Amino acid sequence: MGMTSTSKILISEICRILKSLNFKFRVNKRRSYIGKDGIKHQNSHNIRFDGSIQVNKWFKEIGSNSQKHITKYLVWKKFGFCPPRTRLTDRKKMLKNDLSPYTYYLQECQSGQMEHVKAVLA
């Protein structure tokens, strides 16, 4: 979990606040680059939290107003993971037990990815 900004000042201020709240995190800088799409991306600064303790601390002490982030967190808490590229409506169904998060991995297996999945699991 983390956050990114092109503003070094903003990231520095957030770091100062997080330190005062005893969060453990790391900061990375990504230099500007031209992506595969030909678009130039600016320098960015990234704050990352590692481990479940820091993620739980974030949601307990700071929280979020974003349903996108709240549902990802709640699915992760409930199942121990949250499949990538899920929609908000699907995560809400997972939380109501109307949809299994494992179906996302079954779909990959059914779409010809089985050899890749076997290699990863081996």
BALUM-775730 format. One record per atom (N, C-alpha, C): atom name; x, y, z. Coordinates in steps of 0.1 Angstrom, whole numbers. Last residue first. Layout:
<recs>
site CA&x X&y Y&z Z
...
</recs>
This chain:
<recs>
site N&x 46&y -242&z -89
site CA&x 56&y -252&z -87
site C&x 68&y -248&z -79
site N&x 30&y -220&z -94
site CA&x 28&y -228&z -82
site C&x 38&y -238&z -79
site N&x 41&y -211&z -118
site CA&x 41&y -202&z -107
site C&x 40&y -210&z -94
site N&x 34&y -233&z -135
site CA&x 48&y -229&z -133
site C&x 50&y -221&z -121
site N&x 6&y -233&z -133
site CA&x 13&y -244&z -128
site C&x 28&y -241&z -126
site N&x 1&y -208&z -146
site CA&x -3&y -210&z -132
site C&x 5&y -221&z -126
site N&x 10&y -214&z -172
site CA&x 17&y -203&z -164
site C&x 14&y -205&z -150
site N&x -8&y -234&z -179
site CA&x 6&y -237&z -179
site C&x 14&y -227&z -170
site N&x -32&y -219&z -179
site CA&x -30&y -230&z -169
site C&x -15&y -233&z -168
site N&x -42&y -200&z -195
site CA&x -31&y -196&z -187
site C&x -27&y -207&z -178
site N&x -66&y -204&z -210
site CA&x -53&y -209&z -215
site C&x -41&y -205&z -208
site N&x -88&y -197&z -195
site CA&x -85&y -189&z -207
site C&x -71&y -192&z -213
site N&x -89&y -211&z -172
site CA&x -98&y -215&z -183
site C&x -95&y -208&z -196
site N&x -72&y -196&z -156
site CA&x -68&y -210&z -159
site C&x -77&y -215&z -171
site N&x -85&y -172&z -153
site CA&x -72&y -172&z -160
site C&x -69&y -187&z -164
site N&x -108&y -181&z -139
site CA&x -110&y -176&z -152
site C&x -96&y -176&z -160
site N&x -96&y -188&z -115
site CA&x -102&y -199&z -123
site C&x -104&y -194&z -137
site N&x -90&y -163&z -105
site CA&x -79&y -171&z -109
site C&x -84&y -183&z -117
site N&x -116&y -153&z -101
site CA&x -107&y -145&z -109
site C&x -95&y -154&z -114
site N&x -126&y -170&z -82
site CA&x -131&y -171&z -95
site C&x -123&y -163&z -105
site N&x -117&y -163&z -57
site CA&x -110&y -173&z -64
site C&x -114&y -175&z -79
site N&x -135&y -146&z -46
site CA&x -124&y -140&z -52
site C&x -116&y -150&z -60
site N&x -169&y -153&z -52
site CA&x -157&y -158&z -46
site C&x -145&y -151&z -53
site N&x -198&y -136&z -44
site CA&x -188&y -138&z -54
site C&x -176&y -143&z -47
site N&x -214&y -132&z -22
site CA&x -221&y -135&z -34
site C&x -212&y -138&z -46
site N&x -204&y -124&z 2
site CA&x -203&y -138&z -1
site C&x -211&y -142&z -13
site N&x -202&y -97&z 5
site CA&x -215&y -103&z 9
site C&x -215&y -118&z 6
site N&x -176&y -93&z -5
site CA&x -178&y -90&z 9
site C&x -192&y -96&z 14
site N&x -181&y -98&z -32
site CA&x -172&y -107&z -24
site C&x -175&y -105&z -9
site N&x -197&y -76&z -38
site CA&x -203&y -90&z -39
site C&x -194&y -100&z -31
site N&x -178&y -56&z -36
site CA&x -189&y -56&z -27
site C&x -196&y -70&z -27
site N&x -161&y -64&z -57
site CA&x -156&y -65&z -44
site C&x -167&y -64&z -33
site N&x -178&y -58&z -79
site CA&x -174&y -72&z -76
site C&x -169&y -74&z -62
site N&x -180&y -30&z -77
site CA&x -193&y -39&z -76
site C&x -189&y -53&z -73
site N&x -154&y -23&z -82
site CA&x -160&y -20&z -70
site C&x -172&y -29&z -67
site N&x -135&y -49&z -100
site CA&x -144&y -37&z -100
site C&x -150&y -35&z -86
site N&x -101&y -58&z -100
site CA&x -115&y -61&z -97
site C&x -123&y -48&z -97
site N&x -73&y -60&z -104
site CA&x -82&y -56&z -115
site C&x -96&y -60&z -113
site N&x -63&y -87&z -83
site CA&x -61&y -74&z -90
site C&x -71&y -72&z -101
site N&x -79&y -99&z -53
site CA&x -75&y -101&z -67
site C&x -73&y -88&z -74
site N&x -66&y -97&z -22
site CA&x -76&y -91&z -31
site C&x -72&y -92&z -45
site N&x -62&y -118&z 7
site CA&x -58&y -113&z -6
site C&x -69&y -106&z -13
site N&x -76&y -126&z 29
site CA&x -61&y -127&z 29
site C&x -54&y -122&z 16
site N&x -103&y -123&z 31
site CA&x -98&y -135&z 24
site C&x -82&y -137&z 24
site N&x -107&y -101&z 48
site CA&x -116&y -112&z 48
site C&x -110&y -125&z 42
site N&x -87&y -82&z 41
site CA&x -89&y -87&z 55
site C&x -97&y -100&z 56
site N&x -93&y -79&z 13
site CA&x -80&y -84&z 18
site C&x -80&y -90&z 32
site N&x -118&y -68&z 15
site CA&x -116&y -81&z 8
site C&x -103&y -87&z 13
site N&x -111&y -44&z 28
site CA&x -119&y -53&z 35
site C&x -119&y -67&z 28
site N&x -94&y -31&z 9
site CA&x -89&y -35&z 22
site C&x -97&y -46&z 29
site N&x -112&y -28&z -12
site CA&x -100&y -36&z -14
site C&x -94&y -40&z -1
site N&x -130&y -11&z 1
site CA&x -134&y -25&z -3
site C&x -122&y -33&z -6
site N&x -114&y 12&z 4
site CA&x -120&y 5&z 16
site C&x -124&y -9&z 12
site N&x -108&y 20&z -22
site CA&x -97&y 15&z -13
site C&x -103&y 8&z -1
site N&x -134&y 26&z -32
site CA&x -124&y 17&z -39
site C&x -114&y 11&z -30
site N&x -144&y 44&z -15
site CA&x -150&y 30&z -15
site C&x -141&y 21&z -22
site N&x -126&y 66&z 4
site CA&x -127&y 60&z -10
site C&x -133&y 46&z -9
site N&x -119&y 76&z 27
site CA&x -132&y 79&z 23
site C&x -135&y 73&z 9
site N&x -100&y 59&z 52
site CA&x -101&y 63&z 38
site C&x -116&y 67&z 36
site N&x -76&y 59&z 80
site CA&x -88&y 55&z 72
site C&x -88&y 60&z 58
site N&x -61&y 63&z 103
site CA&x -63&y 74&z 93
site C&x -75&y 71&z 85
site N&x -61&y 42&z 121
site CA&x -58&y 55&z 126
site C&x -62&y 66&z 116
site N&x -70&y 19&z 106
site CA&x -75&y 21&z 119
site C&x -73&y 36&z 123
site N&x -55&y 20&z 82
site CA&x -70&y 20&z 82
site C&x -76&y 23&z 95
site N&x -29&y 20&z 93
site CA&x -34&y 31&z 84
site C&x -49&y 31&z 85
site N&x -28&y -5&z 106
site CA&x -26&y 8&z 114
site C&x -32&y 20&z 106
site N&x -30&y -22&z 85
site CA&x -41&y -22&z 95
site C&x -40&y -9&z 103
site N&x -5&y -16&z 73
site CA&x -18&y -14&z 66
site C&x -29&y -13&z 75
site N&x 13&y -23&z 93
site CA&x 12&y -9&z 89
site C&x -1&y -6&z 81
site N&x 7&y -51&z 95
site CA&x 6&y -43&z 107
site C&x 5&y -28&z 103
site N&x 12&y -62&z 70
site CA&x -2&y -61&z 74
site C&x -3&y -52&z 86
site N&x 38&y -47&z 49
site CA&x 33&y -56&z 60
site C&x 19&y -52&z 65
site N&x 49&y -15&z 42
site CA&x 51&y -29&z 40
site C&x 45&y -36&z 52
site N&x 40&y 14&z 24
site CA&x 39&y 7&z 37
site C&x 40&y -8&z 34
site N&x 57&y 39&z 6
site CA&x 52&y 26&z 7
site C&x 51&y 20&z 21
site N&x 56&y 68&z -13
site CA&x 56&y 63&z 1
site C&x 50&y 49&z 1
site N&x 73&y 83&z -39
site CA&x 64&y 72&z -35
site C&x 66&y 68&z -21
site N&x 75&y 107&z -64
site CA&x 80&y 103&z -51
site C&x 69&y 94&z -45
site N&x 85&y 113&z -98
site CA&x 75&y 110&z -87
site C&x 82&y 105&z -75
site N&x 91&y 131&z -127
site CA&x 96&y 126&z -115
site C&x 85&y 123&z -105
site N&x 66&y 125&z -153
site CA&x 74&y 133&z -145
site C&x 81&y 125&z -133
site N&x 66&y 108&z -184
site CA&x 61&y 108&z -170
site C&x 71&y 116&z -162
site N&x 56&y 112&z -217
site CA&x 66&y 115&z -207
site C&x 60&y 116&z -194
site N&x 44&y 86&z -238
site CA&x 40&y 97&z -229
site C&x 52&y 99&z -219
site N&x 47&y 63&z -252
site CA&x 53&y 76&z -258
site C&x 51&y 88&z -249
site N&x 40&y 40&z -241
site CA&x 30&y 47&z -249
site C&x 35&y 60&z -255
site N&x 61&y 33&z -227
site CA&x 59&y 26&z -239
site C&x 49&y 32&z -248
site N&x 73&y 65&z -213
site CA&x 67&y 52&z -213
site C&x 65&y 46&z -227
site N&x 100&y 82&z -204
site CA&x 91&y 81&z -215
site C&x 85&y 67&z -215
site N&x 106&y 96&z -172
site CA&x 108&y 86&z -182
site C&x 98&y 87&z -193
site N&x 119&y 109&z -141
site CA&x 111&y 110&z -153
site C&x 115&y 100&z -164
site N&x 126&y 86&z -114
site CA&x 129&y 96&z -123
site C&x 120&y 97&z -135
site N&x 111&y 81&z -83
site CA&x 112&y 76&z -97
site C&x 115&y 87&z -106
site N&x 121&y 74&z -51
site CA&x 119&y 84&z -61
site C&x 121&y 78&z -75
site N&x 105&y 62&z -21
site CA&x 113&y 60&z -33
site C&x 111&y 72&z -42
site N&x 105&y 55&z 13
site CA&x 102&y 65&z 3
site C&x 111&y 62&z -9
site N&x 87&y 34&z 37
site CA&x 99&y 38&z 29
site C&x 95&y 47&z 18
site N&x 76&y 31&z 71
site CA&x 74&y 32&z 57
site C&x 87&y 35&z 50
site N&x 58&y 30&z 100
site CA&x 70&y 25&z 94
site C&x 67&y 25&z 79
site N&x 44&y 55&z 122
site CA&x 43&y 46&z 110
site C&x 57&y 42&z 105
site N&x 42&y 74&z 143
site CA&x 50&y 61&z 145
site C&x 47&y 51&z 134
site N&x 33&y 98&z 139
site CA&x 23&y 89&z 142
site C&x 29&y 74&z 144
site N&x 56&y 111&z 130
site CA&x 50&y 116&z 143
site C&x 40&y 106&z 148
site N&x 58&y 99&z 105
site CA&x 68&y 96&z 115
site C&x 63&y 100&z 129
site N&x 36&y 111&z 92
site CA&x 36&y 96&z 94
site C&x 46&y 93&z 105
site N&x 45&y 138&z 91
site CA&x 33&y 134&z 98
site C&x 33&y 119&z 102
site N&x 67&y 135&z 74
site CA&x 69&y 141&z 87
site C&x 57&y 137&z 96
site N&x 55&y 125&z 51
site CA&x 65&y 117&z 58
site C&x 66&y 122&z 73
site N&x 40&y 147&z 43
site CA&x 33&y 135&z 47
site C&x 42&y 126&z 55
site N&x 61&y 164&z 37
site CA&x 52&y 168&z 48
site C&x 44&y 155&z 53
site N&x 73&y 150&z 15
site CA&x 81&y 153&z 27
site C&x 72&y 156&z 39
site N&x 52&y 151&z -3
site CA&x 56&y 138&z 2
site C&x 64&y 140&z 15
site N&x 51&y 179&z -8
site CA&x 39&y 172&z -2
site C&x 44&y 159&z 4
site N&x 77&y 183&z -19
site CA&x 73&y 190&z -7
site C&x 61&y 183&z 0
site N&x 76&y 168&z -43
site CA&x 85&y 164&z -32
site C&x 81&y 170&z -19
site N&x 50&y 160&z -62
site CA&x 54&y 170&z -53
site C&x 63&y 165&z -42
site N&x 40&y 139&z -75
site CA&x 51&y 145&z -82
site C&x 57&y 156&z -73
site N&x 32&y 110&z -55
site CA&x 30&y 124&z -59
site C&x 42&y 129&z -66
site N&x 16&y 81&z -41
site CA&x 26&y 87&z -50
site C&x 22&y 102&z -53
site N&x 13&y 57&z -16
site CA&x 8&y 68&z -22
site C&x 20&y 75&z -30
site N&x 4&y 23&z -6
site CA&x 12&y 35&z -7
site C&x 6&y 46&z -13
site N&x 8&y -12&z 0
site CA&x 0&y 0&z 0
site C&x 9&y 12&z 0
</recs>
